[in-house]
Amino acid sequence: MSKTQVVFYQEAAGSVPVLDWLDTLPPKAQDKCRVKIERLQDLGHELRRPEADLLRDGIYELRVGLQGIHYRILYFFHGKVAAVLAHGLVKERVVPPREIDEAMKRKQRFERDPGTHTYQEE
């Protein structure tokens, strides 16, 4: 199976929500999140629970646990090749609906203009 291209959603103003969020996490949590992103790249749509789950409306979550803390990275697929990481959060029991709604807005903006909303490393 070929790898899934993983890109990061970028706001029109240039901020990259997932990368900004990752920078706030402890180093071990950052490492575990990066490993999970690599698993998404390797497995794409084939990634399943307990590592990933469909929340609703095409929004999925990468599930990372460390020392009793549940880290979640929300993502969606654009076409067949891109998984777009759009949002990160620490959750307690469920992902709050407002967080999924924000990811949905980012998904819609990305679908309208992928070029503007794809982060490019410099």
PAPA-372104 format. One line per field, with one value per atom (N, C-alpha, C): x, y, z. Coordinates in steps of 0.1 Angstrom, whole numbers. Atoms other than C-alpha are relative to their C-alpha. Layout:
N
east	[X,...]
north	[Y,...]
up	[Z,...]
//
This chain:
122
east	[8,0,9,-8,13,-3,1,18,-11,9,-8,7,-7,4,-7,5,-1,5,-3,-3,-6,6,-10,-8,8,-38,6,-5,-27,-11,9,-48,4,-4,-49,11,-9,-29,14,-13,-1,2,-2,-6,-4,2,-6,-5,6,-30,6,-5,-17,14,-14,20,1,0,13,-4,4,-5,10,-11,22,11,-11,48,-3,3,29,0,1,30,14,-12,56,8,-7,84,-4,4,73,-14,13,37,2,-3,51,5,-6,71,-11,10,41,-10,9,19,7,-7,46,0,1,47,-14,14,9,-2,1,11,7,-7,36,-8,9,12,-11,11,-15,6,-7,10,1,-2,17,-13,12,-19,-12,11,-42,-13,13,-78,-1,0,-68,2,-2,-59,-13,12,-85,2,-1,-93,9,1,-77,8,-9,-53,-7,7,-79,-15,15,-117,-6,8,-143,-9,8,-160,-14,12,-186,4,-1,-190,14,-13,-156,11,-10,-137,4,-6,-114,9,-9,-93,12,-11,-58,0,1,-58,14,-13,-27,-2,1,-25,14,-12,3,-2,1,3,-14,14,-35,-6,5,-38,-3,4,-57,2,-3,-43,-7,7,-63,4,-3,-54,-11,11,-84,5,-4,-80,-11,9,-98,8,-6,-91,-5,4,-91,4,-3,-95,5,-5,-77,14,-14,-42,4,-5,-41,-8,6,-48,4,-3,-50,-2,1,-42,-4,6,-64,-1,4,-67,6,-5,-52,-6,5,-66,3,-1,-64,-15,14,-97,-2,3,-113,-8,8,-142,-3,4,-154,6,-5,-142,-12,11,-163,-5,6,-187,6,-5,-173,14,-13,-138,-2,3,-153,-5,5,-172,11,-12,-139,7,-7,-123,-8,9,-153,2,-2,-148,13,-13,-112,0,2,-121,-6,7,-145,9,-9,-119,11,-10,-93,-6,6,-116,-3,2,-124,14,-12,-87,12,-10,-62,14,-13,-32,3,-1,-38,1,2,-45,9,-10,-16,13,-12,14,12,-12,47,12,-12,79,10,-10,105,14]
north	[-12,0,12,-13,35,8,-8,60,11,-11,87,13,-13,122,8,-7,141,14,-15,179,6,-7,204,12,-11,229,13,-13,265,11,-12,296,9,-10,323,10,-9,345,-7,7,318,-9,9,301,-14,14,263,-6,4,252,-12,12,217,1,-1,226,10,-10,256,-8,7,232,-10,10,205,6,-7,231,2,-3,236,-13,12,199,-4,5,182,-9,7,166,-15,13,130,-1,-1,139,4,-4,156,-12,11,125,-11,10,102,5,-5,125,-1,2,125,-14,14,87,-3,3,86,7,-7,111,-9,9,87,-12,12,58,4,-5,79,0,-1,85,-14,14,47,-7,8,34,8,-8,63,-5,4,52,-14,13,18,1,-2,33,-1,2,22,1,0,22,-11,-11,24,12,-11,46,12,-11,66,-4,3,70,11,-9,87,7,-8,115,2,-2,128,9,-9,145,0,1,133,4,-5,145,-13,11,118,5,-3,118,-10,8,105,-1,2,91,-3,1,95,1,0,86,0,0,94,4,-3,92,5,-4,94,12,-11,123,-4,4,119,12,-10,140,-5,3,142,10,-8,154,-2,2,160,2,0,154,-4,4,148,-4,4,133,9,-9,155,-8,9,133,-13,13,100,1,1,111,8,-9,138,-2,-1,136,14,-14,172,1,-2,177,14,-13,205,6,-5,207,-9,9,194,4,-3,192,-11,10,174,-2,3,157,-7,8,144,-12,12,120,0,-1,132,12,-12,156,10,-10,188,3,-3,195,13,-12,230,-2,3,215,-7,6,193,10,-11,223,8,-8,243,-8,8,214,-1,0,213,13,-13,250,0,1,244,-9,10,214,7,-7,236,11,-10,264,-7,8,238,-4,5,223,11,-11,257,5,-6,267,-8,8,239,7,-6,259,10,-10,287,-6,6,263,-12,11,239,5,-5,245,-6,4,244,3,-3,240,8,-9,266,-5]
up	[0,0,0,0,-8,12,-12,19,-3,1,25,2,-2,20,12,-12,53,-1,0,52,12,-11,79,-5,4,76,5,-3,76,-2,1,83,-10,10,57,5,-6,81,2,-1,82,12,-11,115,-3,2,116,13,-13,144,7,-6,149,5,-4,149,12,-12,173,12,-12,196,4,-3,194,8,-7,205,14,-15,238,8,-7,247,6,-5,269,-11,10,248,-3,2,254,-7,7,243,-15,14,212,-8,7,203,-3,3,207,-11,10,186,-14,13,158,-5,4,159,-6,5,155,-14,13,126,-11,9,110,-3,2,115,-10,9,97,-14,13,69,-6,4,67,-4,1,70,-6,6,59,5,-3,58,8,-7,72,15,-14,106,8,-7,131,16,-14,168,5,-9,192,-4,4,173,-7,7,153,0,0,151,-8,7,130,10,-9,150,-6,8,125,-12,12,91,-6,6,78,9,-9,108,9,-7,124,11,-10,155,1,-4,161,15,-14,196,6,-7,218,15,-15,255,6,-7,278,15,-14,316,4,-3,318,-7,7,295,-15,13,262,-10,11,233,-12,13,201,-10,12,167,-10,9,144,-14,14,107,-9,10,75,-13,13,41,-11,11,10,-12,11,-20,5,-5,-18,6,-3,-10,13,-10,17,13,-13,54,5,-5,67,15,-14,103,3,-1,114,14,-13,151,11,-11,184,13,-12,218,10,-11,252,4,-3,259,13,-12,290,-4,4,281,-15,14,247,-6,7,221,0,0,226,-14,14,197,-6,5,194,-7,6,186,-13,13,159,-10,9,145,-5,5,143,-10,10,125,-13,12,101,-8,7,93,-7,6,86,-12,11,64,-12,10,44,-7,5,40,-9,7,29,-13,13,3,-10,10,-12,-6,5,-15,7,-6,-7,-1,1,-19,11,-11,6,14,-13,34,3,-2,30,5,-6,52,-8,7,33,9,-8,52,-8,7,44,1]
//
